[in-house]
Amino acid sequence: MSLNKEHQQRLLNLAKSSIQHGLQTGRPLKVNLADFPAELTEHRATFVTLQINHQLRGCIGMLEAIRPLAEDIAENAFLAAFRDPRFPPLADDEFGKLEIHLSILTPAEPVSFTSEQDLISQLQPGIDGLILEERRRRGTFLPSVWEQIPEPEQFLRHLKQKAGLAPDYWSENIKIYRYRTEMIG
C-alpha cells in the first residue's frame, strides 16, 4: 500500500510534532485517531530515522505492526529523538537541523535458503530489509542500509554482527525474514 503525498506529509508533520512535544513535555504526542484518515490508522510497522547533516542521530522502530500507523510514527519519532541508547536525548538547538525519514514496513516473510551462499545470491540490494534470528539473537537492517553497505556478503556479515554474532558465523538454525519499506522524507 502506497500513501499519497498528502498522507506522507501528514506523517512527517506528525513525527516532527511528536519530537517538538517531547522537547516541551518529555513525552510523545498523544494521537487522536479520529483526526486521521483510515489509511493512517491501519496497523503498520514503522521505523523513524533522524539525521543531522546526513549523520545518524537516532533510529527506533518496530518490526511488527502492533498499533495504528499514526500512533506508531508519533511514538517512534519520540523514541528516536530521546530514547535511542546510542545517542544523548535530542537538545533544543538540534531540532531545527533534524532530517526526519520514515520507513513503513511490509509484513516480513521468511526466506528459504540451503546455504549462506544461496541466501546471499537471493538478496536484493536497495530493496530488501532483513531480519536475522539465531536462537535469542536478533538484528535487522532497513533497505536504506544498502546505501552504506552495497555488497550482499558484507551486508549479511554486518547484520550478523548487529545481532551479536561473529561476522563469519553460520548455522543451520539461522532464520532470515525479508521485508520492504515505503520511504517518506
C-alpha positions in Angstrom: 0.0 0.0 0.0 1.5 3.3 -1.1 0.5 6.5 0.6 -0.3 9.6 -1.4 1.7 12.8 -0.9 -0.8 14.4 1.4 -0.7 11.4 3.8 3.1 11.2 3.6 3.3 14.9 4.6 0.8 14.4 7.4 3.0 11.6 8.8 6.2 13.7 8.5 4.4 16.6 10.3 3.2 14.2 13.0 6.7 12.9 13.6 8.0 16.5 13.9 5.2 17.5 16.2 5.8 14.5 18.4 9.5 15.4 18.7 8.7 19.0 19.4 6.1 17.9 22.1 8.8 15.7 23.6 11.2 18.7 23.9 8.5 20.6 25.7 7.0 17.9 27.9 9.3 14.9 27.9 6.5 12.7 26.5 5.4 11.7 23.0 2.4 13.4 21.4 -0.9 11.7 22.0 -2.6 10.9 18.8 -6.4 11.2 18.3 -7.0 8.6 15.6 -10.4 10.3 14.8 -8.3 13.1 13.3 -6.7 10.9 10.7 -8.0 9.2 7.5 -8.4 5.4 7.5 -5.2 4.8 5.6 -3.2 6.3 8.5 -5.0 4.3 11.2 -4.2 0.8 9.8 -1.9 -1.3 11.9 1.6 -0.9 10.3 5.2 -1.4 11.5 7.4 1.7 11.1 10.9 3.0 11.8 11.7 6.6 12.3 15.3 7.6 11.4 16.7 11.0 12.4 19.7 12.6 10.9 21.7 15.8 11.3 23.9 16.7 8.3 23.3 13.3 6.9 24.7 11.6 10.1 22.5 9.3 12.1 21.1 11.0 15.2 18.5 8.3 16.2 16.6 5.4 14.8 13.8 3.5 16.5 11.1 1.3 15.2 9.0 -1.9 15.3 9.2 -4.9 13.1 5.7 -6.0 13.9 2.5 -4.0 13.3 1.2 -3.6 16.8 -0.6 -0.2 16.7 -2.1 2.2 14.2 0.3 3.8 11.7 -0.2 7.4 13.1 0.4 6.2 16.7 3.5 4.2 15.7 5.0 7.2 13.9 4.4 9.6 16.9 5.8 7.1 19.4 8.8 6.1 17.3 9.7 9.7 16.4 9.8 10.5 20.1 11.8 7.4 21.0 14.3 8.0 18.1 14.8 11.6 19.4 15.0 10.9 23.1 15.5 7.2 23.9 17.9 5.7 21.3 20.6 4.3 23.6 23.4 5.2 21.1 22.8 8.9 21.5 22.1 11.5 24.2 18.5 12.9 24.2 17.9 15.5 21.4 18.7 19.0 22.5 16.5 22.1 21.7 19.2 23.5 19.4 19.3 20.3 17.3 15.6 20.4 16.5 15.9 22.8 13.6 18.7 20.7 12.0 16.8 17.4 12.0 16.1 15.4 8.9 13.2 13.0 9.5 12.9 9.8 7.5 10.0 7.4 7.9 10.1 3.8 6.8 6.7 1.9 6.6 7.3 -1.8 6.5 5.6 -4.6 4.7 4.9 -7.7 6.8 8.1 -9.8 7.0 8.2 -13.1 5.1 10.6 -16.0 5.7 13.4 -16.5 3.2 14.1 -20.2 2.2 17.8 -21.0 1.5 20.1 -24.0 1.5 23.3 -22.3 2.5 24.9 -19.0 3.3 25.9 -18.6 -0.4 22.3 -19.4 -1.5 21.0 -16.7 0.8 23.5 -14.1 -0.4 22.5 -14.9 -4.0 18.9 -14.1 -3.2 19.4 -10.7 -1.6 18.2 -7.7 -3.5 20.4 -4.7 -2.7 18.5 -1.5 -2.0 15.2 -3.4 -1.9 15.3 -5.9 0.9 15.2 -5.2 4.6 16.3 -8.2 6.5 15.7 -9.7 9.9 18.2 -12.2 11.2 17.3 -14.5 14.0 19.6 -17.1 15.7 18.3 -18.5 19.0 17.8 -15.5 21.2 19.7 -13.1 19.0 18.0 -10.8 16.5 19.0 -7.9 14.3 17.6 -6.0 11.4 18.8 -3.7 8.7 16.3 -1.5 6.8 16.7 -1.4 3.0 18.3 2.1 3.3 21.4 0.4 5.0 22.3 -0.8 1.5 23.5 2.7 0.8 26.3 2.3 3.3 26.9 -1.5 2.7 26.0 -2.2 -1.0 27.6 -5.7 -1.2 25.3 -8.5 -0.2 28.0 -10.6 1.5 29.2 -7.6 3.6 25.5 -6.6 4.3 25.0 -10.1 5.8 28.3 -10.0 7.8 27.3 -6.7 9.3 23.8 -7.8 10.1 25.2 -10.9 11.9 27.4 -8.5 14.0 24.4 -6.3 14.8 22.6 -9.4 16.1 25.6 -10.1 18.4 27.2 -12.9 16.2 30.6 -13.1 14.6 30.7 -11.9 11.0 31.7 -15.3 9.7 29.2 -17.2 11.9 26.9 -19.6 10.2 24.5 -22.2 11.5 21.6 -24.2 10.0 19.4 -22.6 12.7 19.7 -19.0 11.3 16.4 -17.7 10.2 16.1 -14.8 7.7 13.0 -12.7 7.0 12.6 -10.2 4.2 10.5 -7.0 4.2 10.3 -3.9 2.0 9.7 -0.3 3.0 7.9 2.7 1.8 10.3 5.6 2.4 9.0 9.0 3.3 11.2 12.1 3.8 
